[in-house]
Amino acid sequence: MENLFREIGRKLKKAREENGLTQLQVGKYLGVAREQISYFETGSREIDLLSLSKLADLYGYPSEYFLSASETAEEHDSVAMAFRATGLSEKDLDLLARCQRFLFNLKWLDELLEGETKR
């Protein structure tokens, strides 16, 4: 179980860094101390599913990516949105996460409709 949390943490850290966010920003977004984000990223503390889901939305990944054995995000349906990470408020991060979730759902619906039209 310890290895699972380390692997989840490694992926969380990589996703956070790819999005140009700091542990402090992410901590404020989740309503926890920066140190808690560090604990999640090192795997020294368990992350609850609600927090994992919120981070997945913020980072533009499906939650399953962080729980899977897959090493690359390309094997999962991720979405990308360009933004500047400097000067983001907690409200901005919440809006960013909602936009990422919207894009993810839109992509899923598009793929679903394409599958139906190919029949």
Secondary structure, DSSP 8 states (H G I E B T S, - for coil): -HHHHHHHHHHHHHHHHHTT--HHHHHHHHTS-HHHHHHHHHTSS---HHHHHHHHHHHT--HHHHHSS-S-GGGS---------TT--HHHHHHHHHHHHHHHHHHHHHHHHHHHHT-
